[in-house]
Amino acid sequence: MADIVSTAVNAGSFNTLVAAVKAAGLVDTLQGPGPFTVFAPTDDAFAKLPAGTVDSLLKDIPQLKKILTYHVVSGKVTAADVVKLTSANTVEGSSVNINASNGSVKVNDATVVTPDVAADNGVIHVIDSVLIPQ
């Protein structure tokens, strides 16, 4: 297996996320031992943001880091574990809401579209929207 960053690169649908992780200087962290759980927005999820949002975030590294670390939970939390939770504390410092009551798993307003993408230092759950901390 590969680490979280390499797994995202190899998937081909996380180009914006990978570029943001590189710009924020978080590659070494996410290639570290972890384990980490990443709620990973696809390129389509980033495309839903208002025009210019990604470009402005790439110029505001502190805000970019805050948003990216809001997608990361310490530890390996598989889908079987996620469905038992109502919230999870993120590396950013605040928590995300989790709702698995309607047959799908929601993290705040994002839906998990592909759970349990394995990496050797954690797990990725693919989501359809970018999570924005309060």
N, C-alpha and C positions, 0 to 999 in steps of 0.2 A: 504494500500500500504506500501511498504518498502522504505528506503532511497536508494540513488544511489548505495552505496557499497553492501548492502544486495540484491538489485535487480540484480546486476551483479553476485553475488555469486549464487543466486538461479537460474539464467539462465543456469549455467553450462558450458558456452562456453567462459568464460572470466577468466579462472584460472590464466593465465600469467599476465593479467592486474591487477587482484586482488592481486596477489603476489607482483607485482611491486608497487602498491599503498601502500601495507603494508610496504614494504621495504623502501619506500620513506617517510614514516610517514605521509601520506596524508589521512588516514582513517577518523580521527576525522573531518578534513576539509570537506570531501565529505559526511560525515554523518551529517554535520551541517545544519543550516536552509536554506542556499542557497538563492534563487534557482540557480541551475547550469544546464548547457547544456553540456553533455559529448559526444564527438565523440569517441565511444568505439571500439577499435580494438579487434577482436576475437582472440582466440588462433591460428587459422589458419593464421591470419594476422601477428602475432608475428613470426610464423614459417617461413614466407617469408623472414625475415631478414637474413643477412649473418650468418653463423654458428658462435656461440660464442658471438653474439651481446647482447643477453639478459643477459647472465652470466656476461659479462663485465659491463653492465649497473647496474646490481644489486650490483656491487662492487664500482660504481661511483655514489653515492647518489645525489650529486649536478646535474650531467648531467641527471640522471634518473628523478629527480623532474622537470627539465626543459622540458624534453620530455613529461612527464605526464601532466603537467600544460598547455602544448601546445594543448592538446586535450580537454581543458575545457574553456567554455565561461560563463561569469557571466550572470545570468538571465535565464529564461526559454524560449528557442527559439524553437518553434515547427516547424515541417516540413512545415506548411503553411507559417511561417515566413522565414524560411531558404531559400525557393525558390525565395524570393524577394530580397535576399542579393547577393552582389558580393564578400563580404569579411566579416570577423568577428574578433574582437579583442579577443585574448585568455588571460587567466589568466597569462600565461608565459610572456606576454608583447608584443609579435608581433602578426600579424594577419594571418589568414588562408584565402586562396582564395576559393570562392564558385562559382560553375557553375551549373546551373540547366537548361541549354539551350537544352540539347539533350535527354530529357525524364527521365534522371537519375540525381541524385544530386552528384556532385563531390566536395570533400573538399580536396584542393590541388590535389594529384593524387589518393586519396582514393575514393571509391564509397560507398555511403550510401546504405546498403543492407536491413536494417530494420529501418525505421524511428519511432519516437514517442513511444519509450518504456517508459511508465510512471513510475515515482518514486515520492514519496511524497515531495521531495525537488528539483525536477527538471525533466529533461527528458534526455533519452539516445538515440542517433542515432548510430546504429551499422555500423561500417565501415570495409572494407576488407583489409586495409593496415594501417601500423603504420605511423603516421605523424611525420616527423622529422623537427624541426625548423632549420632555416638557421644558 
